[in-house]
């Protein structure tokens, strides 16, 4: 039976490297990760005008190790997923990464030493293309010396693209396993340190049928937002792959950052993305949706507290203005809300149906002489089930104790409503969300809703009369 041989055009190796690793920094990441897999404690990167040097103090390679290093698609790391010295989970899988350098330079050399073996392999792109049938690379043995530590050194020459040190540093800090113990990376003599984020931190650890998911979500203060770091950085085997938003709304995304590790996630060949249509990614995504829900709840709570502080500061002034407006509209003022005398913010005593009220902190002297033995029945407010960040604020208008409640009742809920002597304002209402962005408009909107509910308390004959009374209250309260 005749057979047809399977052949591979070796020029495709360069094409694969160029397409899988189009960014300059990717080749540096691959070379540093090789040092990490080899149990290096230090990797030094030196970027010069037309040359890059990456050297590590890892275990190095002997002659058989070099042959395996240039074996494309070698199963060695898959069959040996843990490093012998530090028991690290090895990052590399396919052995293609070394060819990424050819998309950025014309020539590279690999020098390595392991115990009494030392040697250099040279790879020149032009020489590689000249002889299409020749698959061997030039190798020369070097003199081994105890003064030279074990490890590997890779030199890239004939650079095709310019490397900007600042952008390289920023990208390497994000993508390298810098938090791993006993592992340090230096760029032109500067030690790269993992970025520390300040803010409200939400650590998590979740077990799944595929493995552990762990990490930390950080809610950033508004003053420390870094748009390039918005979203959650996903790491696999200590290496960052991609930032994902997990459905976080665009207006919340800049405030939410952090990292998550899930070593079981399957990756694309270039290790720059995940295989999304897999059960592993589906399980991972469901876990992260629950974690993000906690972060979203925390962010909303912080926003509520900020709004609460704003409302508390302005509510006294708003209350006095509304009380002053009620004085000008006594004919339809709801029973109990009609102030007698000066507004309650004044130190002047006021007289109402229940007695004499001097100042806010002094007791009320009863004038009802029909039955002094009977105590006046106190009506208590019965609040709805509220969220932990709800604002509940008492308002004294005339002789009536009202309560203002700001809380979440859903975007489709009413803008405001009243139950007894409690005025509720819906934080989720689209109009409220819009006015929240401007302090003055926000306070005016809250005052509008308070006046709206007070006008309804006066039992108007029809909606038109209610609107007119609300408008009159607002005009008398805020227009001089």
C-alpha positions in Angstrom: 0.0 0.0 0.0 1.4 3.4 -1.0 1.7 6.0 1.7 1.8 9.8 1.6 4.2 11.5 4.0 3.0 14.3 6.2 5.3 17.4 6.0 5.4 20.8 7.5 6.8 23.9 5.9 9.2 25.2 8.6 8.5 28.8 7.5 5.1 28.3 9.2 6.8 28.3 12.6 7.7 31.9 12.1 4.2 32.7 10.8 2.6 31.1 13.8 4.9 33.0 16.2 4.0 36.3 14.4 0.3 35.7 14.6 0.0 34.3 18.1 2.2 36.9 19.7 1.7 40.2 17.8 2.5 42.5 20.8 6.1 43.2 21.7 5.5 42.5 25.4 4.2 39.0 24.7 7.6 37.7 23.7 9.1 39.1 27.0 6.3 37.5 29.0 7.0 34.1 27.4 10.7 34.3 28.0 10.2 35.3 31.7 7.7 32.5 32.1 10.3 30.0 30.9 12.5 31.2 33.7 9.6 30.8 36.2 9.0 27.2 35.0 12.7 26.5 35.4 12.6 27.4 39.2 14.5 30.7 38.7 14.4 33.1 41.7 15.5 36.0 39.5 14.9 37.0 35.9 16.7 40.1 34.5 15.5 41.9 31.4 17.7 44.4 29.7 16.3 46.5 26.8 18.9 48.3 24.7 18.6 50.2 21.5 18.9 47.2 19.2 19.2 44.3 21.6 17.3 42.6 24.4 18.8 40.3 27.0 16.7 38.0 29.2 18.7 35.9 31.7 17.6 33.8 34.6 19.2 31.7 37.4 16.9 28.7 37.0 17.9 25.1 36.6 19.3 25.6 33.1 19.4 22.9 30.4 21.7 20.1 29.4 22.1 18.8 25.8 18.9 16.7 26.0 17.1 19.6 27.6 18.1 21.9 24.7 16.8 19.3 22.3 13.5 19.1 24.2 13.4 23.0 24.3 13.4 23.2 20.5 10.9 20.3 20.1 7.7 22.0 18.9 4.7 20.8 20.7 6.7 18.7 23.2 4.5 17.1 25.9 7.2 17.5 28.5 5.5 20.3 30.5 2.1 18.6 30.3 3.6 15.4 31.5 5.6 17.3 34.2 3.3 20.1 35.3 5.2 20.8 38.5 8.7 22.2 38.8 11.1 20.1 40.9 12.6 22.7 43.3 9.7 25.1 44.2 6.8 22.8 43.1 5.5 25.6 40.8 2.6 25.0 38.4 4.4 25.3 35.1 3.0 27.9 32.7 4.1 26.8 29.3 2.3 24.0 27.4 2.9 24.0 23.6 6.5 25.1 23.2 5.6 27.6 20.5 6.3 30.8 22.5 10.0 30.8 21.8 9.2 31.5 18.1 7.3 34.6 19.1 10.6 36.4 19.2 10.9 36.0 15.4 8.1 38.5 14.9 10.2 41.1 16.6 13.8 40.4 15.7 16.0 38.8 13.1 18.3 36.7 15.3 18.3 35.2 18.8 20.7 33.1 20.8 20.1 30.8 23.7 22.9 30.2 26.1 22.3 27.7 29.0 24.3 26.0 31.7 23.4 23.1 33.9 26.1 21.7 36.2 29.1 20.8 34.0 27.3 21.4 30.7 27.1 24.7 28.8 26.2 25.5 25.3 24.7 28.1 22.9 22.1 27.7 20.1 21.8 30.3 17.4 18.7 31.0 15.4 18.9 33.3 12.4 15.7 34.0 10.5 17.4 34.5 7.1 19.5 31.3 7.4 16.4 29.4 8.5 14.5 30.3 5.3 17.4 29.6 2.9 17.4 25.9 3.4 13.8 24.7 3.6 14.7 21.0 4.2 17.3 21.7 6.9 15.8 21.6 10.4 19.0 21.7 12.5 20.2 24.8 14.4 23.8 25.8 14.9 25.1 24.6 18.3 28.4 25.1 20.0 29.6 23.8 23.4 30.9 26.4 25.8 33.4 26.0 28.6 31.6 25.3 31.8 32.9 27.0 34.9 31.8 26.9 38.6 32.0 30.7 38.6 29.0 30.8 36.1 25.7 29.9 37.8 23.2 27.5 36.3 20.5 29.2 34.2 19.7 30.5 30.8 20.4 33.6 28.8 18.6 34.7 25.7 19.8 37.5 23.5 17.6 39.1 20.8 19.2 41.2 18.0 18.0 43.1 15.0 14.9 44.4 16.7 12.1 45.3 14.3 10.0 47.3 16.7 10.7 49.8 19.4 10.1 48.9 23.0 8.8 51.7 25.2 10.1 51.0 28.7 7.1 52.5 30.6 4.5 50.6 28.6 6.6 47.4 28.9 6.9 47.8 32.6 3.2 48.5 33.1 2.2 45.4 31.0 4.7 43.1 32.7 3.5 44.1 36.1 0.0 43.1 35.1 0.9 39.8 33.3 3.8 38.2 35.2 3.4 36.1 38.4 5.1 38.7 40.5 3.2 37.6 43.7 4.7 34.1 43.6 7.2 33.4 46.4 10.9 33.3 45.6 10.4 35.0 42.2 11.7 38.4 41.3 11.8 40.2 37.9 14.1 43.2 37.1 13.6 45.5 34.1 16.8 47.5 33.3 17.9 47.1 36.9 14.5 48.1 38.4 12.6 45.5 40.4 9.0 45.0 39.2 6.6 45.0 42.1 2.9 43.9 42.0 0.5 46.8 42.1 -1.2 47.3 45.4 -4.8 48.6 45.2 -6.4 50.7 48.0 -10.1 50.5 48.5 -12.8 48.2 50.0 -11.5 44.7 49.5 -13.8 41.6 49.1 -11.7 38.4 49.2 -13.3 35.2 48.1 -12.5 31.4 47.8 -14.9 29.1 46.0 -14.6 25.4 45.3 -16.0 23.8 42.1 -15.9 20.4 40.5 -13.0 21.6 38.4 -10.9 23.3 41.0 -10.5 26.3 43.2 -11.5 29.9 42.3 -10.0 32.5 44.5 -9.1 36.2 44.4 -10.0 39.6 45.6 -12.4 42.3 44.3 -11.4 45.9 45.1 -13.9 48.8 45.2 -11.8 51.8 44.3 -12.4 55.3 45.7 -13.7 57.7 43.0 -10.4 59.6 43.3 -8.2 56.6 42.5 -9.9 55.3 39.4 -7.6 53.9 36.7 -9.6 53.2 33.6 -7.0 50.8 32.1 -7.5 48.5 35.2 -11.3 48.5 35.2 -12.7 45.0 35.4 -11.4 41.8 36.9 -8.0 40.4 35.8 -8.3 36.6 35.4 -5.1 34.6 36.1 -4.4 31.0 35.1 -1.3 29.4 36.7 -0.1 32.7 38.0 -0.2 34.4 34.6 -2.8 37.1 33.8 -4.8 36.3 30.7 -7.5 38.9 30.2 -9.7 41.5 32.1 -13.4 40.6 32.1 -16.3 42.8 33.2 -18.7 39.9 34.1 -21.7 42.1 33.1 -20.8 45.0 35.4 -22.7 48.1 34.3 -20.6 50.7 32.5 -21.2 53.4 35.1 -20.0 51.0 37.8 -17.1 49.3 36.0 -14.4 52.0 36.6 -14.9 51.6 40.4 -14.5 47.8 40.4 -11.2 46.0 39.8 -9.3 43.1 41.3 -7.9 39.7 40.4 -9.2 36.1 40.3 -7.3 32.9 39.8 -8.7 29.7 38.2 -6.0 27.3 37.0 -8.5 24.9 35.4 -9.7 27.3 32.7 -8.8 26.1 29.2 -6.9 28.6 27.1 -6.5 29.4 23.5 -3.2 28.5 21.8 -1.7 32.0 22.4 -2.9 32.0 26.1 -4.4 35.4 25.6 -8.0 34.3 26.0 -10.3 31.5 27.2 -12.1 28.8 25.4 -15.6 30.2 26.2 -17.8 27.4 25.0 -16.7 24.9 27.7 -18.2 23.6 30.9 -15.2 24.9 32.8 -15.7 28.5 31.7 -19.5 28.2 32.3 -18.9 27.1 36.0 -16.3 29.8 36.4 -18.7 32.5 35.0 -21.5 31.5 37.4 -19.3 31.8 40.4 -18.0 35.1 39.3 -21.5 36.5 38.8 -22.3 35.8 42.4 -19.1 37.5 43.5 -19.7 40.5 41.3 -23.2 40.8 42.8 -21.6 41.3 46.2 -19.3 44.0 44.8 -22.3 45.7 43.1 -24.2 45.7 46.4 -21.2 47.1 48.2 -20.8 49.9 45.6 -24.5 50.8 45.8 -24.2 50.9 49.6 -21.3 53.3 49.4 -23.3 55.5 47.0 -26.3 55.4 49.3 -24.2 56.5 52.3 -22.7 59.4 50.3 -26.2 60.5 49.3 -27.4 60.1 52.9 -24.8 62.5 54.1 -25.7 65.0 51.5 -29.4 64.8 52.3 -28.8 65.1 56.0 -26.8 68.3 55.6 -29.5 69.9 53.4 -32.7 68.6 55.0 -32.8 71.1 57.9 -32.7 74.0 55.4 -35.3 72.3 53.1 -37.6 71.7 56.1 -37.5 75.3 57.2 -38.2 76.5 53.7 -41.2 74.2 53.4 -42.5 75.2 56.8 -42.1 78.9 55.8 -44.1 78.2 52.6 -46.9 76.5 54.6 -47.2 79.7 56.7 -48.2 81.4 53.5 -50.8 78.8 52.6 -52.7 78.3 55.8 -56.0 77.9 54.1 -55.2 74.4 52.7 -52.4 73.4 55.0 -52.9 69.8 56.3 -54.1 69.4 59.9 -51.2 69.4 62.3 -48.7 70.8 59.8 -49.7 74.4 60.1 -47.0 76.2 62.1 -48.1 78.9 64.5 -45.6 81.7 65.0 -42.1 81.4 63.5 -40.7 78.4 61.7 -39.4 75.6 63.9 -35.8 76.4 63.2 -36.3 79.6 65.2 -35.7 80.0 68.9 -39.1 81.8 69.2 -41.7 79.8 71.1 -44.6 78.5 69.0 -48.1 77.5 70.2 -50.0 74.6 68.7 -53.0 72.5 69.5 -50.9 70.1 71.7 -49.2 72.7 73.9 -46.3 75.1 74.0 -43.1 74.2 72.2 -40.2 76.3 73.2 -37.0 75.1 71.6 -36.2 71.8 69.9 -34.6 70.2 73.0 -37.0 71.5 75.6 -40.0 69.5 76.8 -43.6 70.2 75.6 -46.0 71.5 78.4 -49.5 70.0 77.9 -52.5 72.4 78.1 -55.2 69.8 77.8 -56.9 70.0 81.2 -59.8 67.6 80.5 -58.0 64.6 81.9 -54.5 65.1 83.1 -54.2 61.5 84.2 -54.6 60.2 80.7 -51.4 60.1 78.7 -51.5 61.2 75.1 -51.3 58.3 72.8 -48.2 58.3 70.7 -48.4 57.0 67.1 -45.4 55.1 66.1 -44.1 54.9 62.5 -44.4 51.5 60.9 -41.6 51.3 58.4 -41.5 49.0 55.4 -38.7 46.4 55.2 -35.7 48.6 54.4 -32.2 48.0 53.1 -29.3 48.5 55.5 -28.3 51.8 53.8 -31.8 53.4 53.8 -31.9 56.9 55.1 -34.6 57.5 57.8 -34.8 61.1 58.9 -37.3 62.7 61.2 -38.7 66.1 60.1 -40.5 68.4 62.5 -43.0 70.6 60.6 -45.4 72.6 62.7 -46.7 70.2 65.4 -46.4 67.1 63.3 -43.5 64.7 63.4 -42.9 63.4 59.8 -40.4 60.8 58.7 -38.5 60.9 55.4 -37.2 57.5 54.1 -34.9 57.2 51.1 -34.6 53.6 49.9 -34.6 51.2 47.0 -38.1 50.3 45.6 -37.1 49.3 42.1 -36.8 51.4 38.9 -40.5 50.6 38.1 -41.7 51.5 41.6 -43.3 54.9 42.4 -41.2 58.0 42.5 -42.5 58.7 46.0 -45.4 57.7 48.2 -46.8 58.3 51.7 -48.0 56.0 54.4 -49.4 57.7 57.5 -46.8 60.2 58.5 -43.9 58.6 56.5 -42.8 60.0 53.2 -41.0 57.4 51.0 -38.7 58.4 48.1 -37.5 55.8 45.6 -33.8 55.9 45.0 -34.1 53.6 42.0 -36.5 55.8 40.1 -34.8 57.0 36.8 -35.6 60.6 37.6 -34.0 60.3 41.0 -30.9 58.6 39.4 -30.6 61.4 36.9 -30.9 64.3 39.4 -28.4 62.6 41.7 -25.5 63.6 39.5 -26.0 67.3 40.4 -26.1 68.3 44.1 -28.4 71.3 43.7 -30.8 69.5 41.4 -30.8 66.5 43.7 -31.8 68.5 46.8 -34.4 70.4 44.8 -35.8 67.1 43.5 -36.1 65.7 47.1 -37.9 69.0 48.1 -40.2 68.6 45.2 -41.3 65.2 46.3 -41.8 66.2 49.9 -44.0 69.1 48.7 -45.9 66.7 46.4 -46.7 64.4 49.3 -47.7 67.2 51.7 -50.0 68.6 49.0 -51.7 65.2 48.8 -52.1 65.1 52.6 -54.3 68.1 52.4 -56.9 66.0 50.4 -57.2 68.1 47.3 -60.5 67.8 45.2 -58.7 66.7 42.1 -55.2 66.1 40.6 -55.1 69.6 39.2 -55.5 71.1 42.6 -52.8 68.8 44.0 -50.4 70.0 41.3 -51.2 73.6 41.9 -50.6 73.3 45.7 -47.3 71.5 45.1 -46.2 74.2 42.7 -47.3 77.0 45.1 -45.3 75.4 48.0 -42.2 75.1 45.9 -42.5 78.7 44.6 -43.0 80.1 48.1 -40.2 78.0 49.6 -37.5 78.6 47.0 -38.3 81.7 45.0 -37.5 84.9 46.7 
